[in-house]
Amino acid sequence: MPDSVAEARAAIEAAGNLPDDELDLAAVALQFARIDAPSADWRAAAERVSTLVRAVLAEEPPGDVEGRRALIARVIHEEGGFAGDSETYDDLRNANLIRVTERRLGLPVAIGLLWLHVAEAAGWAARGLDFPGHFLIRLDGAERGGSLVVDPFNGGAAVPVPALRALIKQVEGPSAELRPGVLAPMSRRAVLLRLQTNIRLRRLQDDDFEGALDCTLDMLRLAPDAAPLWREAAVMNARLGRLGAAIEAMERFLGLVPAGEAAERGREMIEEWRGRLN
């Protein structure tokens, strides 16, 4: 294992011990990116991110939310040249923050992470939103200054309610409607896990179970209490014939989710795997 990968995993594991509000989104995302691109210059990528922050901080800070949105959009998209990659959307580089800063292209959550990092550096409240199939951001103004939903994939445009309704219909079908929860704010860990989920799912689609398992285990370094990830690690280990590791991972899942249908199925799987070991 290259030293850079070991260092990155150690940094992610250390971040996993931090409270959510102390996580540095860009710093952790760059450590994840180092694992997939160990020869890339991650420090140069960090400097490119810092350049965006400095450009926003150099401006007179607007108090209203539309002014804040317009400033960040100008710095990231117009001056920085960042855009959503709609042509090669499934390219794994779109979820790697080092490559995103090099290519100026990325997935909604990758570009959105830059928005969240810049807003936080400016002292402005912003949260990722758990919208189905498309990462969005809620940006707030000064006290009683209102808020906007922003689409980082489309140049940081504001997304009014009619556009949100159209977007959810596009993602879920013509009968879908806005409902409680679709604009729920995400934790920082959840944003970082959503970024990595794109890598994990694309590897699974390519039948790269080894790579998908590695990605899952790296996600667990950041979120060791993420029960569904332990279950997925168990299933992937079993698929790779690593039954001892599969049992251990499923036992971690059961320690977090001891009851319910998923827990019962997990116990059945452990018994099956133990039988195969014997």
N, C-alpha and C positions, 0 to 999 in steps of 0.2 A: 504494500500500500504506500503510495507517495506520501512524503511528509506533509504536503499541503492538505491532503485528504484527511489524514489523522488530526492535523491541527484544526481543520474545519469542523470535524465531528466533535472534537473536544470543546470547541467554542459553542456549538449548538447544544451540547449536553449541559454546559454551564448555563446557557440561556434558559434551558428547561427548568432550572431551579429558581428562576426569577419570577416574581409576581407579574401578571400580565401587563400591568401599566408601566412596568420598567423595561419591557422589551423594546429594543431599537429595531424597527421593522427592516430598514434598509441594511443594517449591519448583519442581522440574522439571515436575510435573504441572500446576501453576498456570500455568506458561509455555505449555505445550501448550494449556491452556484459553483463554488470552488470544487465541490465534490464531483460534479459532472464535467467541470472544465478545469482540471488541476493544473494545466500548463498556462492557463489564461492569467492575465495581470489583473487580479481582483482589486489591487490598490488603485490602479488607474480607473477602474470602474467606480470605486468609492469616491475618487476625486471628481468624476463626471457628475455623480449625484450631488456632491458638495457644491459644485458650480451652480446647479439649479437653485440650491438653498441660498447661496450668496446673492444670486440675481434677484430673488424675491425680497430678501432682506435689504437690498440696496434701494428699494422703492419706498415711497411714502405709504405707510400701511393704510389701506382702505378699511373703514369700519363696517361698511355694509357688505352683506354677503355676496351680492352680485359683483361688487368691486373686487372682492377677494377671489371669486371664481375667475373673473376676467384676467386678473394678474397672474394667477397660477397657470391658466390656460396659455397665456401669451408666452410665459417663460418656458414651460415644458413643451408646448406644441409648436408655437410659431417660431420662437427663437431657438429652442432646443432641438426641434425637428422630430420629436417623438410622435409616433402614431400607432394606432392599432394595426396589426398585420392581418388583414382580411384575405389576402391572396394565398399565403402559406400558413394558415391559422394553426395547423397541427404540428408545425415545426417545433421540436423540443426547445430550440433556442429561444422561443417566445416566452418560456417560463423560467429562463435562466437569467438572473438580473445582470450578470456580467455581459452576456451576449446581447441583452436588451439595450444596455447602454452603448454597446459597440454599434449595433445595427440600427438603433433608434426605432425598433419595432418590437411589439410584444402583445401578449394577451391582455384582456381587460384588467385582470387582477395584477399583472405585472406593472402596467402603466399606472393603475390605480394605486399601487403601493408607493410609487414615486409621488403621487398627489398627496397621499397621507403623510409621507415623510416630510415633504416640503411644508405642508400646512402646519404640522406639529412644530417644526423648527421656527415657524413664524409666530407660534403661540395661538393658532387658530384651531377651534374645535372641528374635527372631521372624523368620520367613522365609515368603515366599509359597511356595505349593506348586503345582506344575504338574499339577494334577489335571484330567483330561479334562472340558471343558465347564463347569467350576464352580470358581472360584478359592477356595482354602482357605488357611489360615495354620497354621503350626506355632509354638506359643508354648512357650517353655522356662521352667522354674523356676530357682531358684538352683542352685548346684553340687549335682549328683546329685539334683535336685529333680523329675526327670521332665519330660515334655512332653505337650502336648495338641494335637490338631487342632481348629481352630476354624472355624466357618462364619460369616463376617462378614455374609453376605446375610440370615441368619436370626437376627439378634439377638445374634450372637457366641456361639451355643450350641456346646458341646463336641460333637465328632463321634466317637463310639467306632467300633471296627472294624466291628461289624455294620451301623452306619449308613453307613459308607464303602462297604461291599459293596453295600448297597441303592442308594446314590447312583450308583455306577458302572454298575449294571444299568439304572438309570433313564436314564443318558446314552447307554450303548453297547448296551443290549439285555440280555435275560434270561440269556444265556450268559456275559456278561462277568464277570471276577473280578479282584480286586486282583492286581497284578503289580509286579515291580520297575520303578521309574521313575515310577509314577503319583503318588507322594508325594515326588518329587525336589524339593529346594529350588531356588528360582529366584534368579537374580541380580537386582539392583535394576533394571538395564537391561531385563531380561526382563519384570519387572512393569510398567514404564512402557510398553514396547512392546505388552504384552498389553492395556493400557488403550486405547492408540491403535488397535490392531487392530480393536477393536469399531467405532470410527468409520470406519475404512477399509472394512471389510466391509459395513457398512450403506450406505455411499455406493455401493459397487459393486453392491449389490442394487438400488439405485435408479437404476442406469445413470449415476451421476454420476462419470464417469471423471476429469474435471478435479479434482473435490474429492478423490477417492480418490488421485490422483497427488500432489496437494499434501500430503495426510496422509502418504503414503509418503516423500516427500522430507523432510518434517519429522522423521519417525522416523529417517531416515538421518543427519540432523544429530546425533542423539544416539548412533546406533550405525552409524558409517560402515563398519564391517567386517561388517555383516549382509548376507551374500551374497544370500539369498533376496529381500530387499527391493530390491536392485539389479536382479535379474531381473524382479521385478514392475514396477518403474519403467520398465524397458525395454519390456515388453509394453504397459503403459498408454500410454507415449509413442507407440508404434507405432499403437495403436488410435486415438489422437488425430491421427495423421498427422505426428507430429514424428519423422521417421525419423533425423535427425542425433542428436537427444537419445536416441533409442532405442538407436542403435549405441553411443553413449558409455556409456550405463548398462549395456548388455550387456557391453561391454569391461571395465567395473569388476567385473561379476560374474565374468567369466573370469579376471581377475587374482586373485580370491579362491578360485575353484573352477576350476582349469585342466584338470582331468581328470574323466572319467566321462561318463555318458549325458547329464546336464544340460548339461555343457560342450559336448559334441558338438552337441546341439540348439541351443545358444546360438550356436555358430559358423555353423550352417546359417541361423539367423534373421538374423544379421548379413549374410551373403551375399545373402539374399533382399532385405533392406532396402536394401543398396547397389545391387542391381540396379534396385530401384524408384526410387532417387534418380537413377540415370543414365537 
